[in-house]
Each structure stands twice: as structure tokens, then as C-alpha cells.
């Protein structure tokens, strides 16, 4: 389980996260929703070790990982697929995927997970020798998620996985999130498509200007009039 307590994050004089606390239980899908600038991505970056929190603790399976560097976070079993995909455009699909396993040395396990990722994303299998930069936006998103999965994580964090995708591909992305979770991976999801995120989530938090304002099961928040008015178009 991931446990965050009283997390504060600031960039210079701007306080992005103001004392949030949240839990991500093992085997569940937890989503963070909120407007741009609410502190969702900053929270993921703090968990990943990419930005330092000013106050608060982050614990993973009972161990304090606050301040651990990104390599240590990945080795602990936590990985992030970042907003904007950030694949390596001049490397092939296979090369991008192998980079996701850079912290591993178990060749048999890497080969097994590569086969699984290519089965999960058939289009990546078809384009395995193609340069990442020549893929469509949807294919690049699949590659970013597949690269994250190659680290054999226990917790995978997805930052805006459906951003900029056509509706058909959005449905495919959320089907894949369910499949990943069914395999036993815990998922922490940041997503602008609030309805789709809440539909897939076991539990969810609403962030507004760096503060948790609402929380509950996905179904509870879909039914909440405040959430419906602010994020679900009615």
C-alpha cells in the first residue's frame, strides 16, 4: 500500500500541494481528478522522486520512501508513465521497451514481460522495429505505458493516459488499465476524462488548488452532484 500524509509541494513561492493525505491500497485502481493546476501531476512527481516535498511523508508497504531518488523508487516497484508520453523518438519500439527494463537483470523475466506487453499492445508488436517518433499519438501512448510495465512494477502511475486521443482509443486505454489491474498491479491514475476515470476506479480523490476536497468510491463520486456539476458536464 502507498500512504501519503500531509504532503506539501512548492515551486518557488507557489504552493502546488497543500497538505494532502491519501491511500492507494494494494490491487486497486485509485484516481485523482481535478482541474489543471490542482496538484495531481505534482503529487505523482513527488511519489516518483522527481520533485521534493517541503513537508509530509510517503510510505510504500510500510517503508518511508520520502526523499528516495527516482532510480530507488523504480527499484522499489513504483513506476510512472508520464504526461506527454516522453518516448525516445529515434529509438525503435523494441529499444524503447527494453529501456523500461533498465533496472532489471533477470533476462528470462524481461523476455516474458516483453512478450506480454506485445500481446497486450498488438500494434506495438506489428511496429516493433519502427522508430518511436513515427508512431501515431495513440501508439506512442501505448508505448509509454508498455515501457513502464517493463520495469515489472507493483504500482504503475499513469499521468493523463488518454490526453489527446480519439474516443475509440480512449476506450481502449481504459480497457488496458482494467487488464493491467486484473493482472495484480495497483494503479494510481491522473486523468482529465473524469467520467472514464471514475468508472474504472475503486476509489477516487478530487483535488482543487492543492487540497483534497472530496473522496469516495468511483460510483459515489459519479453520483455526487458537486462532482457532476464541476467535472461531468451536469
Residue, then its C-alpha position, 0 to 999 in steps of 0.5 A: x500500500x502507498x500512504x501519503x500524509x500531509x504532503x506539501x509541494x512548492x515551486x518557488x513561492x507557489x504552493x502546488x500541494x497543500x497538505x494532502x493525505x491519501x491511500x492507494x491500497x494494494x490491487x486497486x485502481x485509485x484516481x485523482x481528478x481535478x482541474x489543471x493546476x490542482x496538484x495531481x501531476x505534482x503529487x505523482x512527481x513527488x511519489x516518483x522522486x522527481x520533485x521534493x516535498x517541503x513537508x509530509x511523508x510517503x510510505x510504500x508497504x510500510x517503508x518511508x520512501x520520502x526523499x528516495x531518488x527516482x532510480x530507488x523508487x523504480x527499484x522499489x516497484x513504483x513506476x510512472x508513465x508520464x504526461x506527454x508520453x516522453x518516448x525516445x523518438x529515434x529509438x525503435x519500439x523494441x529499444x524503447x521497451x527494453x529501456x523500461x527494463x533498465x533496472x532489471x537483470x533477470x533476462x528470462x523475466x524481461x523476455x516474458x514481460x516483453x512478450x506480454x506487453x506485445x500481446x497486450x499492445x498488438x500494434x506495438x508488436x506489428x511496429x516493433x522495429x519502427x522508430x518511436x517518433x513515427x508512431x501515431x499519438x495513440x501508439x506512442x501512448x501505448x508505448x509509454x505505458x508498455x515501457x513502464x510495465x517493463x520495469x515489472x512494477x507493483x504500482x504503475x502511475x499513469x499521468x493523463x493516459x488518454x490526453x489527446x486521443x480519439x474516443x475509440x482509443x480512449x476506450x481502449x486505454x481504459x480497457x488496458x488499465x482494467x487488464x493491467x489491474x486484473x493482472x495484480x498491479x495497483x494503479x494510481x491514475x491522473x486523468x482529465x476524462x473524469x467520467x472514464x476515470x471514475x468508472x474504472x476506479x475503486x476509489x477516487x480523490x478530487x483535488x482543487x488548488x492543492x487540497x483534497x476536497x472530496x473522496x469516495x468510491x468511483x460510483x459515489x463520486x459519479x453520483x455526487x452532484x458537486x462532482x457532476x456539476x464541476x467535472x461531468x458536464x451536469 
